[in-house]
Each structure stands twice: as structure tokens, then as C-alpha cells.
Amino acid sequence: MAITKTTDLTNSVKAVYEKKYYMMGLKNPGVWGQFINWESPVAESGGGGSSYDFPIFSEHDLAEDALTEDADVTPDTINDGNVVVTPAEYGKVFAITKKAKYQSRVRTAEVMGEISARNRVRSIDRILRRSATGRGATRPTMTYHIDSSTAMSSLTAASGTDTVTWAFLMELQQIAASMDIEPFDGGGYKAIVHPALIHDLMNLAEYKGTNFPAGGDLRGNGLTMRPFELAGITFLPSNLGRLYLGSGTAVQAATTLNGAVSKGATSVTVTDATGLAVGNYITIGTLETESVNPGSNLEQVMITAVDSATLTIRANGNNDGFGLRFNHASGESVVEAYNVAAIPLIGKNSLIGVYGSDCGEYGVPKFRDDLDLLNRFDYYGWYWYGGVGVIQKKMVLGKCAVSRFVLGYN
């Protein structure tokens, strides 16, 4: 007797799965994109060029003097500037074999689609936030440290020395207002910040006495709690807030890995474990400085045991594992140092962006299953063409140490 099986309905099953895959993208709205002034989409047909120059016009000097009755006025000139946005291509692909789909106990198409959708949004959000929070030598001109220094390595959370204060928040807000940065309607300036900073904010006496929950119109994948307003700034708590891991003052001398370790490892060996103890947090990889980009494998872990120079660690690994998230080479930096948090004050006209007409603000999902002769390989991925620039006089970035450490990367 002929019975139609799911394997006989390959096109129907694929259509349903593919539809669910595309719908996953709708469940994962981004955080940073809602605060960017997006220009007209770049046409795929061409004619746009490799970069985009947007003119910026300054305000005129205000007129307060009375006119002279028998003399003509002297014309003023109009001054302009420009913001250059250089878009680039971004993307990632995940692949699976037909045999793996057959033998899997889960609906792999849905799983692959959801993983790819989350990866797309979070990846693009990390790209977008660079314009507001900087990266290495590139950062907003109006960047202020709570201790008035110019190096993050001087920021310490010891005894709360350089952690966030009400006075620092008010200073940032005052600078933004004095620069005539236009606030958002009904919510002042916006600041997407990491939960480690939220911890310190919520411990301020001013927070305990004055907490105004923000409206529900703010969206975002990864918000850890409802946005709130403090010191004229609406804070959006998100893991996509910027945290400069280990970039603050070192608690003790740095050491290095004495041998390569693979992701998933639950122990590392260092060249010198002097001073390192159970409960300490160490940052592994190249730290971000004012001239150096952070390593792509930079992560922070907690020490759970010390045996001579071998450290047993707990990390935020892949899946449900507590091993290392990334591979690390022998000789990479290992340091116990404070984290630094970014407080980006974003106004209505702080950021400007462009994107391809075929991929939108947050890219487009891609699915292909016809690239091999037997159609055994399925590819789930995403693509984005875009970029963001900052209007320097309309963007304020504050930096301070935080009292908390984290498991993972940022």
C-alpha cells in the first residue's frame, strides 16, 4: 500500500520551514537601529558610490542688537560641514546536511532559522553601536571619563572611586543640552547600557528616590528590564550595551596563557598565577585601549579553583556549557582588571545611517538548498549592506568603571 510520507513532501515541508525561518526575524527586533536616522536606501542597481557625504549646517549667530535706521545690514555666510558614512557588506551562513536533518530529533530548519535570525540582529546591533560607543582609536569626539582622564586604564571601581555618580550623569546631560543636542520627545536622551552599569545605577540613592519608568514604545531584543528615566536620560538595559572588558585599572600584574586552549575548556594554565584566587574574574585576550581594538575572542571568566599555575574556570560557553567561548592561543593576555561601561547620550540627530534597498535596517535572511548536485546541503544565513556615522557635535559618550564583572563577552 502506498502511503505518502513526510519525505515525499519535500517541497511542502521546505515551504513551511522556510516561512517559519523568515518569521523568526520578526521576533528579533534590534535595539540600536531605532535611534539612527536612516537615509534613503541605497539602490542595488548602482550609482551610489562607495561612501556617502551628508551635509551638516550650523545655526546662525543670534541677532539681539537693534538695526541702525540709516544703514544696511551686513549679510552673514552659511557654514556647513559633513558626515561621511562608508557602508560595507556583512553576513554569515550556517549549513546542514540532509542526513543530519533526517536523523535529528528536532525540527532542524526551525532551529537553524531561529539561530540565524538572532545572529543577524545581534551582529548588526554590534556594528551599529560602534558609532556611538567607539572601538579602539575611533570614538566620539565628545568622550568624557568620570575621572577626567583620557585612558580607560585609569578607571577603577576600588572603593567605588570611578563608578557612576549622580553628578556625572548630570554633567553628561548638561553637556548634551548645552551643545543643543535635540532630545527625544517625552524621554530626554537615550542611553543603551549594559546590565553591569544598571547594577550601579540602581544602587544610587537618587535612583531609589526617583524612578520614572519609561514608556512602552521602546523596543529591542535583549532588553533585560523595562527602560527607566534618571537625570534626564532614558536608560535601556541591554546586553548589547557597551562594556569594555578588563579595560579599567588592573587589580594586579597581568600574566599570559602558558599554552593554547580550545573553546569548551574548563581550565587554563598561566605563566604566573601569583595573586589569583578563587572568585576572581580574569579577562582573556587582547584588551581594548584608546589605540587598540579588542580581540575578537576577548572574554571574561571566573576562577573556581587554583592549582599552582592551572586555573579551573567558569565561562559563558556554547550551548549549556560553562567552558571557554572561544579558542585562545598561547601567550594571550590574562588580566584581573575592572570593566568600563559606556554611557552614550543619543539625541534625535546623533546618528545617521544607510542600508541597501534589498536588505533594510537589519539585513535580510537567506536560504538556499540548490547549490550542490543532489540538493543535500541547506544553507541558512543573512546579508546586510550598510553603515552608520556619528554627527560629532550631537553625540556625548561617558565612560566610568563598574563594580561588577561578567561571564562572557561583549
HELIX and SHEET records of a PDB file:
HELIX    1   1 THR A    6  ASP A    8  5                                   3    
HELIX    2   2 THR A   10  MET A   24  1                                  15    
HELIX    3   3 GLY A   25  LYS A   27  5                                   3    
HELIX    4   4 TRP A   32  PHE A   35  5                                   4    
HELIX    5   5 LYS A   98  GLN A  103  1                                   6    
HELIX    6   6 THR A  108  THR A  133  1                                  26    
HELIX    7   7 MET A  152  SER A  154  5                                   3    
HELIX    8   8 ALA A  158  GLY A  160  5                                   3    
HELIX    9   9 TRP A  166  SER A  178  1                                  13    
HELIX   10  10 PRO A  195  MET A  202  1                                   8    
HELIX   11  11 ALA A  205  GLY A  209  1                                   5    
HELIX   12  12 GLN A  392  LYS A  394  5                                   3    
SHEET    1   A 4 ASN A  37  TRP A  38  0                                        
SHEET    2   A 4 LEU A 351  TYR A 355  1                                        
SHEET    3   A 4 PHE A 377  VAL A 390 -1                                        
SHEET    4   A 4 ALA A  88  THR A  97 -1                                        
SHEET    1   B 4 ASN A  37  TRP A  38  0                                        
SHEET    2   B 4 LEU A 351  TYR A 355  1                                        
SHEET    3   B 4 PHE A 377  VAL A 390 -1                                        
SHEET    4   B 4 VAL A 364  ARG A 368 -1                                        
SHEET    1   C 2 TYR A  52  PHE A  57  0                                        
SHEET    2   C 2 ASP A  80  VAL A  85 -1                                        
SHEET    1   D 4 THR A 143  HIS A 145  0                                        
SHEET    2   D 4 MET A 395  ALA A 401  1                                        
SHEET    3   D 4 VAL A 340  ILE A 346 -1                                        
SHEET    4   D 4 LEU A 243  TYR A 244 -1                                        
SHEET    1   E 4 TYR A 189  VAL A 193  0                                        
SHEET    2   E 4 ILE A 233  PRO A 237  1                                        
SHEET    3   E 4 PHE A 228  LEU A 230 -1                                        
SHEET    4   E 4 PHE A 212  PRO A 213 -1                                        
SHEET    1   F 6 THR A 255  THR A 256  0                                        
SHEET    2   F 6 SER A 333  VAL A 335 -1                                        
SHEET    3   F 6 TYR A 281  ILE A 284 -1                                        
SHEET    4   F 6 GLU A 299  ASP A 307 -1                                        
SHEET    5   F 6 THR A 310  ARG A 314 -1                                        
SHEET    6   F 6 SER A 267  THR A 269 -1                                        
END                                                                             
